[in-house]
């Protein structure tokens, strides 16, 4: 199983990371496979109580892909939404 977690921009008051996607993959020892996981924008959003709607906030999002949330070999990338 490949799991994808996202750390939302600092200052939003969200947990350190949240599960935003996954893909079940069966591999034998020594095998490798490219995996694609789609992430719906709502999974990166926070609830805006004033607007009564989900909001995708500007800032840096850290995406982490691995076998679990504590995988020491997980891959990560930073994605910036909005801003400059």
PDB file of N, CA, C and O in Angstrom:
ATOM      1  N   UNK A   1       0.859  -1.173   0.000  1.00  0.00           N
ATOM      2  CA  UNK A   1       0.000   0.000   0.000  1.00  0.00           C
ATOM      3  C   UNK A   1       0.902   1.232   0.000  1.00  0.00           C
ATOM      4  O   UNK A   1       1.875   1.305   0.751  1.00  0.00           O
ATOM      5  N   UNK A   2       0.571   2.173  -0.834  1.00  0.00           N
ATOM      6  CA  UNK A   2       1.223   3.481  -0.827  1.00  0.00           C
ATOM      7  C   UNK A   2       0.232   4.476  -0.268  1.00  0.00           C
ATOM      8  O   UNK A   2      -0.900   4.571  -0.743  1.00  0.00           O
ATOM      9  N   UNK A   3       0.650   5.211   0.731  1.00  0.00           N
ATOM     10  CA  UNK A   3      -0.195   6.227   1.354  1.00  0.00           C
ATOM     11  C   UNK A   3       0.410   7.596   1.095  1.00  0.00           C
ATOM     12  O   UNK A   3       1.631   7.751   1.102  1.00  0.00           O
ATOM     13  N   UNK A   4      -0.446   8.593   0.867  1.00  0.00           N
ATOM     14  CA  UNK A   4       0.010   9.966   0.657  1.00  0.00           C
ATOM     15  C   UNK A   4      -0.571  10.827   1.771  1.00  0.00           C
ATOM     16  O   UNK A   4      -1.778  10.833   2.012  1.00  0.00           O
ATOM     17  N   UNK A   5       0.314  11.550   2.439  1.00  0.00           N
ATOM     18  CA  UNK A   5      -0.075  12.456   3.520  1.00  0.00           C
ATOM     19  C   UNK A   5       0.259  13.881   3.107  1.00  0.00           C
ATOM     20  O   UNK A   5       1.159  14.115   2.300  1.00  0.00           O
ATOM     21  N   UNK A   6      -0.479  14.830   3.675  1.00  0.00           N
ATOM     22  CA  UNK A   6      -0.213  16.240   3.419  1.00  0.00           C
ATOM     23  C   UNK A   6      -0.066  16.971   4.743  1.00  0.00           C
ATOM     24  O   UNK A   6      -0.856  16.783   5.669  1.00  0.00           O
ATOM     25  N   UNK A   7       0.956  17.804   4.812  1.00  0.00           N
ATOM     26  CA  UNK A   7       1.114  18.742   5.917  1.00  0.00           C
ATOM     27  C   UNK A   7       0.675  20.087   5.361  1.00  0.00           C
ATOM     28  O   UNK A   7       1.289  20.613   4.433  1.00  0.00           O
ATOM     29  N   UNK A   8      -0.387  20.641   5.929  1.00  0.00           N
ATOM     30  CA  UNK A   8      -0.934  21.907   5.444  1.00  0.00           C
ATOM     31  C   UNK A   8      -0.061  23.075   5.899  1.00  0.00           C
ATOM     32  O   UNK A   8       0.759  22.916   6.803  1.00  0.00           O
ATOM     33  N   UNK A   9      -0.228  24.251   5.282  1.00  0.00           N
ATOM     34  CA  UNK A   9       0.586  25.408   5.652  1.00  0.00           C
ATOM     35  C   UNK A   9       0.530  25.691   7.159  1.00  0.00           C
ATOM     36  O   UNK A   9      -0.504  25.517   7.803  1.00  0.00           O
ATOM     37  N   UNK A  10       1.650  26.123   7.689  1.00  0.00           N
ATOM     38  CA  UNK A  10       1.740  26.459   9.115  1.00  0.00           C
ATOM     39  C   UNK A  10       0.745  27.565   9.448  1.00  0.00           C
ATOM     40  O   UNK A  10       0.431  28.404   8.604  1.00  0.00           O
ATOM     41  N   UNK A  11       0.258  27.559  10.671  1.00  0.00           N
ATOM     42  CA  UNK A  11      -0.629  28.616  11.131  1.00  0.00           C
ATOM     43  C   UNK A  11      -2.105  28.342  10.922  1.00  0.00           C
ATOM     44  O   UNK A  11      -2.938  29.160  11.313  1.00  0.00           O
ATOM     45  N   UNK A  12      -2.457  27.204  10.312  1.00  0.00           N
ATOM     46  CA  UNK A  12      -3.869  26.888  10.086  1.00  0.00           C
ATOM     47  C   UNK A  12      -4.490  26.146  11.269  1.00  0.00           C
ATOM     48  O   UNK A  12      -5.706  25.963  11.325  1.00  0.00           O
ATOM     49  N   UNK A  13      -3.650  25.721  12.212  1.00  0.00           N
ATOM     50  CA  UNK A  13      -4.164  25.001  13.369  1.00  0.00           C
ATOM     51  C   UNK A  13      -4.570  23.571  13.065  1.00  0.00           C
ATOM     52  O   UNK A  13      -5.368  22.986  13.797  1.00  0.00           O
ATOM     53  N   UNK A  14      -4.031  22.998  11.994  1.00  0.00           N
ATOM     54  CA  UNK A  14      -4.363  21.631  11.598  1.00  0.00           C
ATOM     55  C   UNK A  14      -3.338  20.648  12.178  1.00  0.00           C
ATOM     56  O   UNK A  14      -2.234  21.051  12.545  1.00  0.00           O
ATOM     57  N   UNK A  15      -3.699  19.355  12.262  1.00  0.00           N
ATOM     58  CA  UNK A  15      -2.736  18.344  12.705  1.00  0.00           C
ATOM     59  C   UNK A  15      -1.511  18.353  11.803  1.00  0.00           C
ATOM     60  O   UNK A  15      -1.569  18.874  10.689  1.00  0.00           O
ATOM     61  N   UNK A  16      -0.398  17.779  12.269  1.00  0.00           N
ATOM     62  CA  UNK A  16       0.856  17.816  11.491  1.00  0.00           C
ATOM     63  C   UNK A  16       0.732  17.230  10.091  1.00  0.00           C
ATOM     64  O   UNK A  16       1.356  17.736   9.158  1.00  0.00           O
ATOM     65  N   UNK A  17      -0.061  16.175   9.925  1.00  0.00           N
ATOM     66  CA  UNK A  17      -0.297  15.623   8.590  1.00  0.00           C
ATOM     67  C   UNK A  17      -1.623  14.888   8.569  1.00  0.00           C
ATOM     68  O   UNK A  17      -2.118  14.407   9.589  1.00  0.00           O
ATOM     69  N   UNK A  18      -2.183  14.819   7.359  1.00  0.00           N
ATOM     70  CA  UNK A  18      -3.451  14.105   7.178  1.00  0.00           C
ATOM     71  C   UNK A  18      -3.349  13.199   5.961  1.00  0.00           C
ATOM     72  O   UNK A  18      -2.684  13.534   4.980  1.00  0.00           O
ATOM     73  N   UNK A  19      -4.012  12.052   6.031  1.00  0.00           N
ATOM     74  CA  UNK A  19      -4.049  11.118   4.909  1.00  0.00           C
ATOM     75  C   UNK A  19      -4.934  11.719   3.820  1.00  0.00           C
ATOM     76  O   UNK A  19      -6.094  12.044   4.069  1.00  0.00           O
ATOM     77  N   UNK A  20      -4.383  11.866   2.608  1.00  0.00           N
ATOM     78  CA  UNK A  20      -5.135  12.481   1.513  1.00  0.00           C
ATOM     79  C   UNK A  20      -5.294  11.564   0.298  1.00  0.00           C
ATOM     80  O   UNK A  20      -6.002  11.911  -0.648  1.00  0.00           O
ATOM     81  N   UNK A  21      -4.645  10.401   0.315  1.00  0.00           N
ATOM     82  CA  UNK A  21      -4.781   9.469  -0.799  1.00  0.00           C
ATOM     83  C   UNK A  21      -4.025   8.185  -0.540  1.00  0.00           C
ATOM     84  O   UNK A  21      -3.131   8.136   0.306  1.00  0.00           O
ATOM     85  N   UNK A  22      -4.386   7.146  -1.272  1.00  0.00           N
ATOM     86  CA  UNK A  22      -3.693   5.881  -1.147  1.00  0.00           C
ATOM     87  C   UNK A  22      -3.937   5.043  -2.383  1.00  0.00           C
ATOM     88  O   UNK A  22      -4.878   5.288  -3.138  1.00  0.00           O
ATOM     89  N   UNK A  23      -3.093   4.063  -2.584  1.00  0.00           N
ATOM     90  CA  UNK A  23      -3.208   3.133  -3.713  1.00  0.00           C
ATOM     91  C   UNK A  23      -2.654   1.799  -3.242  1.00  0.00           C
ATOM     92  O   UNK A  23      -1.526   1.727  -2.754  1.00  0.00           O
ATOM     93  N   UNK A  24      -3.436   0.753  -3.386  1.00  0.00           N
ATOM     94  CA  UNK A  24      -2.988  -0.578  -3.001  1.00  0.00           C
ATOM     95  C   UNK A  24      -2.149  -1.158  -4.132  1.00  0.00           C
ATOM     96  O   UNK A  24      -2.580  -1.186  -5.285  1.00  0.00           O
ATOM     97  N   UNK A  25      -0.953  -1.618  -3.795  1.00  0.00           N
ATOM     98  CA  UNK A  25      -0.023  -2.156  -4.782  1.00  0.00           C
ATOM     99  C   UNK A  25       0.562  -3.450  -4.228  1.00  0.00           C
ATOM    100  O   UNK A  25       1.069  -3.472  -3.107  1.00  0.00           O
ATOM    101  N   UNK A  26       0.496  -4.528  -5.006  1.00  0.00           N
ATOM    102  CA  UNK A  26       1.078  -5.808  -4.598  1.00  0.00           C
ATOM    103  C   UNK A  26       2.401  -6.002  -5.337  1.00  0.00           C
ATOM    104  O   UNK A  26       2.434  -6.082  -6.565  1.00  0.00           O
ATOM    105  N   UNK A  27       3.484  -6.075  -4.574  1.00  0.00           N
ATOM    106  CA  UNK A  27       4.813  -6.268  -5.156  1.00  0.00           C
ATOM    107  C   UNK A  27       5.510  -7.448  -4.499  1.00  0.00           C
ATOM    108  O   UNK A  27       5.306  -7.735  -3.319  1.00  0.00           O
ATOM    109  N   UNK A  28       6.319  -8.111  -5.268  1.00  0.00           N
ATOM    110  CA  UNK A  28       7.177  -9.165  -4.748  1.00  0.00           C
ATOM    111  C   UNK A  28       8.493  -8.518  -4.305  1.00  0.00           C
ATOM    112  O   UNK A  28       8.812  -7.418  -4.757  1.00  0.00           O
ATOM    113  N   UNK A  29       9.255  -9.170  -3.439  1.00  0.00           N
ATOM    114  CA  UNK A  29      10.554  -8.612  -3.024  1.00  0.00           C
ATOM    115  C   UNK A  29      11.417  -8.272  -4.239  1.00  0.00           C
ATOM    116  O   UNK A  29      11.560  -9.082  -5.155  1.00  0.00           O
ATOM    117  N   UNK A  30      11.981  -7.082  -4.239  1.00  0.00           N
ATOM    118  CA  UNK A  30      12.848  -6.639  -5.326  1.00  0.00           C
ATOM    119  C   UNK A  30      12.109  -5.973  -6.479  1.00  0.00           C
ATOM    120  O   UNK A  30      12.744  -5.369  -7.343  1.00  0.00           O
ATOM    121  N   UNK A  31      10.802  -6.068  -6.514  1.00  0.00           N
ATOM    122  CA  UNK A  31      10.022  -5.438  -7.579  1.00  0.00           C
ATOM    123  C   UNK A  31       9.786  -3.965  -7.262  1.00  0.00           C
ATOM    124  O   UNK A  31       9.792  -3.546  -6.105  1.00  0.00           O
ATOM    125  N   UNK A  32       9.580  -3.200  -8.322  1.00  0.00           N
ATOM    126  CA  UNK A  32       9.193  -1.798  -8.160  1.00  0.00           C
ATOM    127  C   UNK A  32       8.111  -1.492  -9.193  1.00  0.00           C
ATOM    128  O   UNK A  32       7.981  -2.184 -10.202  1.00  0.00           O
ATOM    129  N   UNK A  33       7.344  -0.448  -8.920  1.00  0.00           N
ATOM    130  CA  UNK A  33       6.260  -0.070  -9.816  1.00  0.00           C
ATOM    131  C   UNK A  33       5.958   1.402  -9.614  1.00  0.00           C
ATOM    132  O   UNK A  33       5.961   1.891  -8.485  1.00  0.00           O
ATOM    133  N   UNK A  34       5.699   2.105 -10.695  1.00  0.00           N
ATOM    134  CA  UNK A  34       5.281   3.501 -10.596  1.00  0.00           C
ATOM    135  C   UNK A  34       3.825   3.526 -10.170  1.00  0.00           C
ATOM    136  O   UNK A  34       3.002   2.774 -10.693  1.00  0.00           O
ATOM    137  N   UNK A  35       3.509   4.398  -9.216  1.00  0.00           N
ATOM    138  CA  UNK A  35       2.152   4.494  -8.680  1.00  0.00           C
ATOM    139  C   UNK A  35       1.672   5.930  -8.819  1.00  0.00           C
ATOM    140  O   UNK A  35       2.424   6.871  -8.565  1.00  0.00           O
ATOM    141  N   UNK A  36       0.422   6.094  -9.223  1.00  0.00           N
ATOM    142  CA  UNK A  36      -0.180   7.415  -9.342  1.00  0.00           C
ATOM    143  C   UNK A  36      -1.337   7.507  -8.344  1.00  0.00           C
ATOM    144  O   UNK A  36      -2.194   6.625  -8.287  1.00  0.00           O
ATOM    145  N   UNK A  37      -1.349   8.584  -7.562  1.00  0.00           N
ATOM    146  CA  UNK A  37      -2.399   8.798  -6.577  1.00  0.00           C
ATOM    147  C   UNK A  37      -2.973  10.197  -6.798  1.00  0.00           C
ATOM    148  O   UNK A  37      -2.249  11.190  -6.729  1.00  0.00           O
ATOM    149  N   UNK A  38      -4.269  10.268  -7.061  1.00  0.00           N
ATOM    150  CA  UNK A  38      -4.934  11.564  -7.232  1.00  0.00           C
ATOM    151  C   UNK A  38      -5.376  12.085  -5.873  1.00  0.00           C
ATOM    152  O   UNK A  38      -5.808  11.320  -5.011  1.00  0.00           O
ATOM    153  N   UNK A  39      -5.261  13.399  -5.694  1.00  0.00           N
ATOM    154  CA  UNK A  39      -5.652  14.034  -4.438  1.00  0.00           C
ATOM    155  C   UNK A  39      -6.716  15.084  -4.753  1.00  0.00           C
ATOM    156  O   UNK A  39      -6.461  16.047  -5.476  1.00  0.00           O
ATOM    157  N   UNK A  40      -7.894  14.885  -4.207  1.00  0.00           N
ATOM    158  CA  UNK A  40      -8.982  15.844  -4.404  1.00  0.00           C
ATOM    159  C   UNK A  40      -8.670  17.124  -3.625  1.00  0.00           C
ATOM    160  O   UNK A  40      -8.244  17.046  -2.473  1.00  0.00           O
ATOM    161  N   UNK A  41      -8.871  18.298  -4.227  1.00  0.00           N
ATOM    162  CA  UNK A  41      -8.585  19.562  -3.545  1.00  0.00           C
ATOM    163  C   UNK A  41      -9.277  19.685  -2.181  1.00  0.00           C
ATOM    164  O   UNK A  41      -8.731  20.300  -1.266  1.00  0.00           O
ATOM    165  N   UNK A  42     -10.462  19.109  -2.045  1.00  0.00           N
ATOM    166  CA  UNK A  42     -11.176  19.205  -0.765  1.00  0.00           C
ATOM    167  C   UNK A  42     -10.382  18.562   0.368  1.00  0.00           C
ATOM    168  O   UNK A  42     -10.492  18.989   1.518  1.00  0.00           O
ATOM    169  N   UNK A  43      -9.578  17.531   0.056  1.00  0.00           N
ATOM    170  CA  UNK A  43      -8.781  16.863   1.084  1.00  0.00           C
ATOM    171  C   UNK A  43      -7.638  17.735   1.591  1.00  0.00           C
ATOM    172  O   UNK A  43      -7.073  17.466   2.651  1.00  0.00           O
ATOM    173  N   UNK A  44      -7.296  18.776   0.839  1.00  0.00           N
ATOM    174  CA  UNK A  44      -6.259  19.724   1.256  1.00  0.00           C
ATOM    175  C   UNK A  44      -6.869  20.991   1.846  1.00  0.00           C
ATOM    176  O   UNK A  44      -6.149  21.916   2.224  1.00  0.00           O
ATOM    177  N   UNK A  45      -8.187  21.028   1.923  1.00  0.00           N
ATOM    178  CA  UNK A  45      -8.905  22.226   2.351  1.00  0.00           C
ATOM    179  C   UNK A  45      -9.224  22.199   3.842  1.00  0.00           C
ATOM    180  O   UNK A  45      -9.151  21.159   4.497  1.00  0.00           O
ATOM    181  N   UNK A  46      -9.582  23.375   4.358  1.00  0.00           N
ATOM    182  CA  UNK A  46     -10.060  23.506   5.733  1.00  0.00           C
ATOM    183  C   UNK A  46     -11.447  24.134   5.690  1.00  0.00           C
ATOM    184  O   UNK A  46     -11.803  24.818   4.730  1.00  0.00           O
ATOM    185  N   UNK A  47     -12.221  23.893   6.736  1.00  0.00           N
ATOM    186  CA  UNK A  47     -13.576  24.439   6.795  1.00  0.00           C
ATOM    187  C   UNK A  47     -13.514  25.889   7.242  1.00  0.00           C
ATOM    188  O   UNK A  47     -12.955  26.192   8.296  1.00  0.00           O
ATOM    189  N   UNK A  48     -14.077  26.775   6.458  1.00  0.00           N
ATOM    190  CA  UNK A  48     -14.165  28.195   6.791  1.00  0.00           C
ATOM    191  C   UNK A  48     -15.549  28.414   7.400  1.00  0.00           C
ATOM    192  O   UNK A  48     -16.549  28.446   6.683  1.00  0.00           O
ATOM    193  N   UNK A  49     -15.605  28.564   8.738  1.00  0.00           N
ATOM    194  CA  UNK A  49     -16.887  28.692   9.443  1.00  0.00           C
ATOM    195  C   UNK A  49     -17.613  29.982   9.076  1.00  0.00           C
ATOM    196  O   UNK A  49     -18.843  30.026   9.104  1.00  0.00           O
ATOM    197  N   UNK A  50     -16.874  31.025   8.736  1.00  0.00           N
ATOM    198  CA  UNK A  50     -17.503  32.292   8.363  1.00  0.00           C
ATOM    199  C   UNK A  50     -18.215  32.179   7.017  1.00  0.00           C
ATOM    200  O   UNK A  50     -19.348  32.636   6.866  1.00  0.00           O
ATOM    201  N   UNK A  51     -17.543  31.567   6.041  1.00  0.00           N
ATOM    202  CA  UNK A  51     -18.104  31.424   4.697  1.00  0.00           C
ATOM    203  C   UNK A  51     -18.986  30.175   4.565  1.00  0.00           C
ATOM    204  O   UNK A  51     -19.689  30.010   3.568  1.00  0.00           O
ATOM    205  N   UNK A  52     -18.942  29.296   5.579  1.00  0.00           N
ATOM    206  CA  UNK A  52     -19.679  28.027   5.541  1.00  0.00           C
ATOM    207  C   UNK A  52     -19.317  27.229   4.294  1.00  0.00           C
ATOM    208  O   UNK A  52     -20.185  26.728   3.580  1.00  0.00           O
ATOM    209  N   UNK A  53     -18.006  27.125   4.051  1.00  0.00           N
ATOM    210  CA  UNK A  53     -17.534  26.412   2.863  1.00  0.00           C
ATOM    211  C   UNK A  53     -16.114  25.910   3.096  1.00  0.00           C
ATOM    212  O   UNK A  53     -15.398  26.398   3.970  1.00  0.00           O
ATOM    213  N   UNK A  54     -15.724  24.917   2.290  1.00  0.00           N
ATOM    214  CA  UNK A  54     -14.341  24.435   2.322  1.00  0.00           C
ATOM    215  C   UNK A  54     -13.459  25.448   1.602  1.00  0.00           C
ATOM    216  O   UNK A  54     -13.862  26.017   0.587  1.00  0.00           O
ATOM    217  N   UNK A  55     -12.251  25.676   2.127  1.00  0.00           N
ATOM    218  CA  UNK A  55     -11.343  26.672   1.559  1.00  0.00           C
ATOM    219  C   UNK A  55      -9.966  26.050   1.352  1.00  0.00           C
ATOM    220  O   UNK A  55      -9.388  25.472   2.272  1.00  0.00           O
ATOM    221  N   UNK A  56      -9.449  26.177   0.130  1.00  0.00           N
ATOM    222  CA  UNK A  56      -8.080  25.766  -0.174  1.00  0.00           C
ATOM    223  C   UNK A  56      -7.201  26.976   0.094  1.00  0.00           C
ATOM    224  O   UNK A  56      -7.261  27.970  -0.629  1.00  0.00           O
ATOM    225  N   UNK A  57      -6.393  26.887   1.128  1.00  0.00           N
ATOM    226  CA  UNK A  57      -5.588  28.026   1.584  1.00  0.00           C
ATOM    227  C   UNK A  57      -4.304  28.192   0.787  1.00  0.00           C
ATOM    228  O   UNK A  57      -3.732  27.214   0.306  1.00  0.00           O
ATOM    229  N   UNK A  58      -3.856  29.424   0.649  1.00  0.00           N
ATOM    230  CA  UNK A  58      -2.560  29.701   0.038  1.00  0.00           C
ATOM    231  C   UNK A  58      -1.460  29.264   0.997  1.00  0.00           C
ATOM    232  O   UNK A  58      -1.634  29.296   2.215  1.00  0.00           O
ATOM    233  N   UNK A  59      -0.335  28.859   0.437  1.00  0.00           N
ATOM    234  CA  UNK A  59       0.816  28.501   1.260  1.00  0.00           C
ATOM    235  C   UNK A  59       1.500  27.251   0.771  1.00  0.00           C
ATOM    236  O   UNK A  59       1.157  26.701  -0.276  1.00  0.00           O
ATOM    237  N   UNK A  60       2.481  26.807   1.548  1.00  0.00           N
ATOM    238  CA  UNK A  60       3.285  25.630   1.203  1.00  0.00           C
ATOM    239  C   UNK A  60       2.690  24.375   1.824  1.00  0.00           C
ATOM    240  O   UNK A  60       2.464  24.313   3.033  1.00  0.00           O
ATOM    241  N   UNK A  61       2.442  23.385   0.990  1.00  0.00           N
ATOM    242  CA  UNK A  61       1.930  22.086   1.405  1.00  0.00           C
ATOM    243  C   UNK A  61       3.052  21.075   1.217  1.00  0.00           C
ATOM    244  O   UNK A  61       3.676  21.036   0.156  1.00  0.00           O
ATOM    245  N   UNK A  62       3.315  20.265   2.221  1.00  0.00           N
ATOM    246  CA  UNK A  62       4.315  19.204   2.119  1.00  0.00           C
ATOM    247  C   UNK A  62       3.562  17.903   1.845  1.00  0.00           C
ATOM    248  O   UNK A  62       2.686  17.528   2.625  1.00  0.00           O
ATOM    249  N   UNK A  63       3.883  17.215   0.764  1.00  0.00           N
ATOM    250  CA  UNK A  63       3.259  15.938   0.421  1.00  0.00           C
ATOM    251  C   UNK A  63       4.262  14.825   0.690  1.00  0.00           C
ATOM    252  O   UNK A  63       5.419  14.914   0.279  1.00  0.00           O
ATOM    253  N   UNK A  64       3.820  13.776   1.379  1.00  0.00           N
ATOM    254  CA  UNK A  64       4.687  12.674   1.772  1.00  0.00           C
ATOM    255  C   UNK A  64       4.053  11.371   1.302  1.00  0.00           C
ATOM    256  O   UNK A  64       2.890  11.111   1.610  1.00  0.00           O
ATOM    257  N   UNK A  65       4.800  10.541   0.556  1.00  0.00           N
ATOM    258  CA  UNK A  65       4.295   9.260   0.056  1.00  0.00           C
ATOM    259  C   UNK A  65       5.166   8.135   0.580  1.00  0.00           C
ATOM    260  O   UNK A  65       6.389   8.166   0.448  1.00  0.00           O
ATOM    261  N   UNK A  66       4.521   7.135   1.178  1.00  0.00           N
ATOM    262  CA  UNK A  66       5.257   6.003   1.708  1.00  0.00           C
ATOM    263  C   UNK A  66       4.336   4.867   2.086  1.00  0.00           C
ATOM    264  O   UNK A  66       3.146   4.885   1.773  1.00  0.00           O
ATOM    265  N   UNK A  67       4.892   3.881   2.761  1.00  0.00           N
ATOM    266  CA  UNK A  67       4.119   2.709   3.166  1.00  0.00           C
ATOM    267  C   UNK A  67       3.219   3.008   4.359  1.00  0.00           C
ATOM    268  O   UNK A  67       2.232   2.307   4.583  1.00  0.00           O
ATOM    269  N   UNK A  68       3.555   4.053   5.131  1.00  0.00           N
ATOM    270  CA  UNK A  68       2.760   4.454   6.289  1.00  0.00           C
ATOM    271  C   UNK A  68       3.140   5.880   6.671  1.00  0.00           C
ATOM    272  O   UNK A  68       4.017   6.481   6.050  1.00  0.00           O
ATOM    273  N   UNK A  69       2.484   6.417   7.686  1.00  0.00           N
ATOM    274  CA  UNK A  69       2.784   7.783   8.124  1.00  0.00           C
ATOM    275  C   UNK A  69       4.160   7.891   8.772  1.00  0.00           C
ATOM    276  O   UNK A  69       4.685   8.993   8.927  1.00  0.00           O
ATOM    277  N   UNK A  70       4.743   6.768   9.150  1.00  0.00           N
ATOM    278  CA  UNK A  70       6.064   6.771   9.812  1.00  0.00           C
ATOM    279  C   UNK A  70       7.148   6.097   8.980  1.00  0.00           C
ATOM    280  O   UNK A  70       8.189   5.714   9.514  1.00  0.00           O
ATOM    281  N   UNK A  71       6.918   5.949   7.691  1.00  0.00           N
ATOM    282  CA  UNK A  71       7.876   5.293   6.801  1.00  0.00           C
ATOM    283  C   UNK A  71       9.147   6.125   6.701  1.00  0.00           C
ATOM    284  O   UNK A  71       9.104   7.251   6.205  1.00  0.00           O
ATOM    285  N   UNK A  72      10.298   5.586   7.170  1.00  0.00           N
ATOM    286  CA  UNK A  72      11.541   6.356   7.109  1.00  0.00           C
ATOM    287  C   UNK A  72      12.055   6.551   5.681  1.00  0.00           C
ATOM    288  O   UNK A  72      12.912   7.403   5.445  1.00  0.00           O
ATOM    289  N   UNK A  73      11.542   5.773   4.730  1.00  0.00           N
ATOM    290  CA  UNK A  73      11.967   5.879   3.334  1.00  0.00           C
ATOM    291  C   UNK A  73      10.951   6.619   2.472  1.00  0.00           C
ATOM    292  O   UNK A  73      11.023   6.564   1.244  1.00  0.00           O
ATOM    293  N   UNK A  74      10.013   7.305   3.102  1.00  0.00           N
ATOM    294  CA  UNK A  74       8.972   8.015   2.357  1.00  0.00           C
ATOM    295  C   UNK A  74       9.581   9.114   1.474  1.00  0.00           C
ATOM    296  O   UNK A  74      10.614   9.697   1.800  1.00  0.00           O
ATOM    297  N   UNK A  75       8.918   9.372   0.365  1.00  0.00           N
ATOM    298  CA  UNK A  75       9.313  10.449  -0.545  1.00  0.00           C
ATOM    299  C   UNK A  75       8.498  11.679  -0.196  1.00  0.00           C
ATOM    300  O   UNK A  75       7.349  11.564   0.230  1.00  0.00           O
ATOM    301  N   UNK A  76       9.086  12.860  -0.373  1.00  0.00           N
ATOM    302  CA  UNK A  76       8.328  14.069  -0.062  1.00  0.00           C
ATOM    303  C   UNK A  76       8.603  15.151  -1.097  1.00  0.00           C
ATOM    304  O   UNK A  76       9.642  15.170  -1.757  1.00  0.00           O
ATOM    305  N   UNK A  77       7.630  16.050  -1.212  1.00  0.00           N
ATOM    306  CA  UNK A  77       7.758  17.189  -2.120  1.00  0.00           C
ATOM    307  C   UNK A  77       6.949  18.333  -1.532  1.00  0.00           C
ATOM    308  O   UNK A  77       5.971  18.113  -0.817  1.00  0.00           O
ATOM    309  N   UNK A  78       7.363  19.546  -1.836  1.00  0.00           N
ATOM    310  CA  UNK A  78       6.648  20.728  -1.375  1.00  0.00           C
ATOM    311  C   UNK A  78       5.939  21.355  -2.573  1.00  0.00           C
ATOM    312  O   UNK A  78       6.504  21.489  -3.658  1.00  0.00           O
ATOM    313  N   UNK A  79       4.682  21.736  -2.341  1.00  0.00           N
ATOM    314  CA  UNK A  79       3.872  22.366  -3.380  1.00  0.00           C
ATOM    315  C   UNK A  79       3.313  23.675  -2.799  1.00  0.00           C
ATOM    316  O   UNK A  79       2.766  23.682  -1.696  1.00  0.00           O
ATOM    317  N   UNK A  80       3.454  24.776  -3.543  1.00  0.00           N
ATOM    318  CA  UNK A  80       2.919  26.056  -3.078  1.00  0.00           C
ATOM    319  C   UNK A  80       1.668  26.391  -3.862  1.00  0.00           C
ATOM    320  O   UNK A  80       1.655  26.339  -5.091  1.00  0.00           O
ATOM    321  N   UNK A  81       0.616  26.737  -3.135  1.00  0.00           N
ATOM    322  CA  UNK A  81      -0.652  27.121  -3.748  1.00  0.00           C
ATOM    323  C   UNK A  81      -0.837  28.623  -3.527  1.00  0.00           C
ATOM    324  O   UNK A  81      -0.695  29.120  -2.410  1.00  0.00           O
ATOM    325  N   UNK A  82      -1.156  29.336  -4.609  1.00  0.00           N
ATOM    326  CA  UNK A  82      -1.369  30.773  -4.515  1.00  0.00           C
ATOM    327  C   UNK A  82      -0.089  31.526  -4.239  1.00  0.00           C
ATOM    328  O   UNK A  82       1.006  30.986  -4.392  1.00  0.00           O
ATOM    329  N   UNK A  83      -0.229  32.772  -3.832  1.00  0.00           N
ATOM    330  CA  UNK A  83       0.949  33.577  -3.523  1.00  0.00           C
ATOM    331  C   UNK A  83       1.702  33.968  -4.776  1.00  0.00           C
ATOM    332  O   UNK A  83       1.121  34.079  -5.855  1.00  0.00           O
ATOM    333  N   UNK A  84       2.999  34.175  -4.624  1.00  0.00           N
ATOM    334  CA  UNK A  84       3.829  34.646  -5.740  1.00  0.00           C
ATOM    335  C   UNK A  84       4.521  33.501  -6.409  1.00  0.00           C
ATOM    336  O   UNK A  84       5.263  33.704  -7.370  1.00  0.00           O
TER     337      UNK A  84
END
